[in-house]
């Protein structure tokens, strides 16, 4: 499967109603509380120009526009997500501060130096060409602009078989990297890491949430889950493997803030 097909699979999965059923409004560990911590680390001020890469249904972008007064552009690979996010912005009265575009993180449709800050939550791990995406992040930031990432971390050599393959990639696991690898990828693009934090407990809480919702939905919406591609027989083993991997330090979640170095 080539990189465009991988992107399409991930986009289709994350624009599906089944994912919304399992994950709720926020599609990443830590939810909006971790997004606020990330935004605080970026030092956002009212009127700041912010790019949200892989913006999904707009949860992060709308929070930044509302709570921080930022002017936010969100970009997502899935047209369905773009439409839902734009509708959410209009419903919240934030359409003047948050707008959404369909596009590719590896080919951002914005001019050089267009943004004061950028965020990318639980998505860099899914990008086939992480180095190219990092170069695009750097390109669209002003010198001294900051990038905030929250993402899955993995010690791939120790990853159990249940957590590999396309399904695991869509679930943000199979092509995730150790935190140091992310920092090195960003450094090669001219983005110097200035702060990192571990949030592995947020990963455990999300696994627990997915398990609880799966158990409930088995009784009320099993056919819908199966139609959406959820393997109900395999799911308990995958979740157990993920929980064990977090306990063993193989799988986790992290926050990283990097700064674009002057040319």
C-alpha positions in Angstrom: 0.0 0.0 0.0 1.5 3.4 -1.1 1.5 6.5 1.1 -1.5 8.1 -0.5 -3.5 4.9 0.2 -2.4 4.9 3.8 -3.5 8.5 4.1 -6.8 7.8 2.6 -7.4 4.8 4.9 -6.5 6.9 8.0 -8.7 9.8 6.8 -11.6 7.5 6.2 -11.3 5.9 9.6 -11.1 9.2 11.5 -14.0 10.7 9.7 -16.3 7.7 10.5 -19.1 7.8 13.0 -17.7 4.7 14.6 -14.6 6.4 15.7 -16.7 9.2 17.2 -18.7 6.7 19.1 -15.5 5.1 20.6 -13.5 8.3 21.2 -16.0 11.0 21.8 -15.3 14.7 20.8 -11.5 14.5 21.4 -9.7 12.0 19.3 -6.4 11.9 21.3 -5.3 10.9 24.8 -5.6 13.6 27.4 -8.5 15.3 25.6 -9.0 19.1 25.8 -7.1 19.3 29.1 -3.9 18.2 27.4 -4.7 20.5 24.5 -4.9 23.5 26.9 -1.5 22.5 28.4 0.0 22.4 24.9 -1.5 25.8 24.1 -0.2 27.3 27.3 3.3 26.0 26.4 3.1 27.7 23.1 2.4 31.1 24.8 -0.6 31.9 22.6 -1.9 35.4 22.7 -5.1 36.9 21.3 -4.9 37.3 17.5 -2.1 34.8 17.1 -2.1 33.0 13.8 -2.2 29.3 14.5 -2.3 26.2 12.2 -3.9 23.0 13.4 -2.6 20.1 11.3 -4.9 17.1 11.0 -7.6 19.1 12.6 -10.3 16.4 12.4 -13.7 17.7 13.4 -12.3 20.9 14.8 -12.2 20.3 18.5 -8.7 21.7 19.0 -9.0 24.5 16.6 -12.2 25.7 18.1 -10.8 25.6 21.6 -7.8 27.7 20.6 -10.1 30.2 18.8 -12.5 30.4 21.7 -10.4 30.1 24.9 -7.2 31.8 23.5 -8.6 34.2 21.0 -6.3 32.8 18.2 -7.0 33.0 14.5 -6.9 29.4 13.5 -6.6 27.5 10.2 -7.4 23.8 10.4 -6.3 21.4 7.7 -7.4 17.8 7.4 -7.1 15.1 4.8 -10.7 14.1 5.0 -13.3 16.3 3.3 -16.0 15.0 5.7 -14.0 16.3 8.7 -13.5 19.6 7.0 -17.2 20.1 6.5 -18.1 19.0 10.0 -15.5 21.3 11.5 -16.7 24.3 9.5 -20.2 23.6 10.6 -19.1 23.4 14.2 -17.3 26.7 13.9 -20.4 28.4 12.5 -22.6 26.8 15.2 -20.3 28.1 17.9 -20.1 31.6 16.4 -16.4 31.2 15.7 -16.4 31.1 11.9 -14.6 34.5 11.9 -11.7 33.0 13.9 -11.6 29.4 12.7 -11.6 28.1 9.2 -11.0 24.7 7.7 -9.4 23.4 4.6 -9.0 19.9 3.1 -5.4 19.2 2.3 -2.2 17.2 3.0 0.1 17.8 5.9 3.1 16.9 3.7 2.1 19.6 1.2 0.6 22.4 3.2 -1.3 25.0 1.0 0.0 28.0 2.9 2.8 30.5 2.2 6.1 30.6 4.0 5.9 32.2 7.5 2.1 32.4 7.6 1.7 31.3 11.2 3.0 32.2 14.7 2.4 28.7 16.0 1.2 25.3 14.8 -0.2 22.3 16.6 -0.5 18.6 15.5 -2.2 16.2 17.9 -2.0 12.5 17.6 -1.3 12.7 13.9 2.4 12.9 13.1 2.6 9.2 14.0 0.3 8.4 11.1 2.1 10.5 8.4 4.0 8.3 5.9 6.7 10.9 5.3 7.3 12.5 8.7 10.4 14.3 7.6 8.5 16.1 4.8 5.7 17.0 7.2 8.2 18.4 9.7 9.8 20.5 6.9 6.3 21.8 6.0 5.7 22.7 9.7 8.9 24.7 9.7 8.2 26.4 6.4 4.9 27.9 7.4 6.1 29.1 10.8 7.6 32.5 11.3 11.2 32.4 12.7 10.9 31.8 16.4 7.4 30.4 15.9 6.5 27.4 18.0 5.2 23.9 17.1 3.2 21.9 19.7 2.8 18.2 19.3 1.1 15.6 21.4 1.6 12.1 20.0 1.9 8.4 20.5 5.3 7.1 21.3 6.5 3.5 20.6 9.6 1.4 21.1 8.9 -0.3 17.8 11.4 -3.2 18.2 9.4 -4.3 21.3 5.9 -3.8 19.9 3.7 -7.0 20.1 2.3 -8.5 17.0 -1.3 -7.4 17.9 -0.2 -3.8 17.6 1.3 -3.9 14.1 -0.2 -3.7 10.6 -2.6 -1.3 8.9 -5.2 -1.4 11.7 -2.6 -0.4 14.2 -1.3 2.3 12.0 -4.7 3.8 11.8 -4.9 3.5 15.6 -1.7 5.7 15.8 0.5 2.9 16.9 2.3 1.0 14.1 4.3 3.9 12.7 4.7 5.9 15.9 8.3 6.6 17.1 10.2 7.1 20.3 10.0 10.6 21.7 13.7 11.2 20.8 13.1 10.2 17.2 10.4 12.8 16.9 12.8 15.4 18.3 15.4 14.4 15.8 13.0 14.5 12.8 12.0 18.0 13.8 15.6 19.1 14.4 16.5 18.1 10.9 13.8 20.4 9.6 15.1 23.3 11.7 12.7 22.9 14.7 14.6 22.8 18.0 12.8 21.0 20.8 12.5 23.2 23.9 10.2 21.1 26.1 8.9 17.6 26.4 6.5 15.8 28.9 5.4 12.2 29.3 1.6 11.6 29.5 1.5 7.8 29.4 -1.4 7.7 31.9 -3.5 9.6 29.4 -3.0 6.7 27.0 -4.1 4.2 29.7 -7.2 6.3 30.3 -8.1 6.3 26.6 -7.7 2.5 26.4 -10.0 2.2 29.4 -12.5 4.5 27.7 -12.5 2.6 24.5 -12.9 -0.7 26.3 -15.9 0.7 28.3 -17.6 2.1 25.2 -17.0 -1.1 23.3 -18.6 -3.1 26.0 -21.6 -0.8 26.0 -21.9 -0.7 22.3 -21.7 -4.5 21.9 -25.1 -4.6 23.5 -26.6 -1.6 21.6 -24.8 -1.2 18.3 -22.8 -4.3 17.5 -23.9 -4.3 13.9 -22.9 -0.7 13.4 -19.5 -1.4 14.9 -18.9 -4.4 12.6 -20.1 -2.4 9.6 -17.6 0.3 10.5 -14.7 -2.2 10.5 -14.4 -3.0 14.2 -13.4 -6.6 14.9 -15.3 -7.3 18.1 -13.6 -10.6 18.6 -10.1 -9.2 18.2 -10.7 -6.0 20.1 -10.3 -7.3 23.7 -6.9 -8.8 22.8 -5.7 -5.7 21.1 -6.7 -3.5 24.0 -5.1 -5.9 26.5 -1.9 -5.8 24.5 -2.0 -2.0 24.3 -2.5 -1.8 28.1 0.4 -4.2 28.7 2.6 -2.3 26.3 2.0 1.0 28.2 2.9 -0.8 31.5 6.1 -2.1 29.9 7.2 1.3 28.6 6.8 0.2 25.0 3.8 2.4 24.2 3.0 5.8 25.6 2.0 9.4 24.9 4.0 12.6 25.0 3.9 16.4 24.6 6.6 18.2 22.7 7.2 21.9 22.0 9.7 22.9 19.4 10.8 26.3 18.1 11.7 27.3 14.5 15.3 28.4 14.6 16.1 31.6 12.7 17.4 31.1 9.2 
